[in-house]
């Protein structure tokens, strides 16, 4: 049986729904699909863009079966949606950059070929771009259901008790949606909330557990 690369099994610490008390990740530059929009989680534009990236992500995960050859291709489960929301953790959601990570072997020409195949049935897919993006050093917490003030407070308390501080030079915070937001009620969404941080105490940070990927 061919190996199926599943991010939930191979990279569990980066996408951990068990990180209810908080953890630190340091995520390097990777390949991403991206589409930008306006509106909150309930807006038609958000749901449309989520459907676009989920459709494209599933399509690319079996690209060779659609006549798109990719060197060193390995069958994989498409990655979850990651949304950069403009503003601080306390700001209303109004503007976003929606992304979906892609494996290192995924070339830009394969993404373009997939978009061209899907364009007729999903015209807005032409708004998707392909980029290299680095998240960097972040603190994260998770819960089921939309982000609440209590979850924000938990993340801020976790950061406050760590050798790190919130990086106020970053005007975005991130939310990952590990299950299908287009098919489930928001009360069942599996969400990881992330905030970019920087080192406050270099000595203590040196021995602090950090998930690096």
Secondary structure, DSSP 8 states (H G I E B T S, - for coil): ----B-HHHHSTTTT-TT-SS-EEEEEEEEEEEEEEEES-TTSHHHHHHHHHHHHHHHHHTTGGGGT---TT---B----EEEEEES-TTS---EEEEEEEE-TT--HHHHHHHHHHHTTT-GGGGG-EEEEEEEEEEEEEEEESS--HHHHHHHHHHHHTTTEEE-TT--EEEEEE-S-TTTS-GGG-EEEEEEEEEES-HHHHHTS--EE-
